[in-house]
Amino acid sequence: MPKKAQSRRSAAAKQLPDAALELIAQRFRALSEPVRLKMLSALMQGEKNVTQLVEAAETGQANVSKHLSILKQAGMISTRRDGLTTVCAISDPAILQLCEIMCARLKDEHERRSQHLKGL
């Protein structure tokens, strides 16, 4: 087994402290809302201002602001002011990797199900 894989397994096998588990749970909760996923998907294309995120998320400005606050608190995005405009960006590259992993997994599952249905 490659050394890197062994390292990940041994780290995963260790019992994490409750505080670490709460931080992990907080991040997954932040990803559990479709509106936030739409916003992250838009941000994967690059920086967006709040108005652009309102359009991408197909919801109101107040709702987008609430979700931005949750994503920012989870450490997933950063914001900066550009005059009167708030500009947002993904601040943690691991979010991109996580989304890519999930999308690839869903694609594989869809293809397997499609193949299974063809056999009926």
Secondary structure, DSSP 8 states (H G I E B T S, - for coil): --HHHHHHHHHHHS---HHHHHHHHHHHHHTS-HHHHHHHHHHTTS-EEHHHHHHHHTS-HHHHHHHHHHHHHTTSEEEEEETTEEEEEE--HHHHHHHHHHHHHHHHHHHHHHHHHHT-
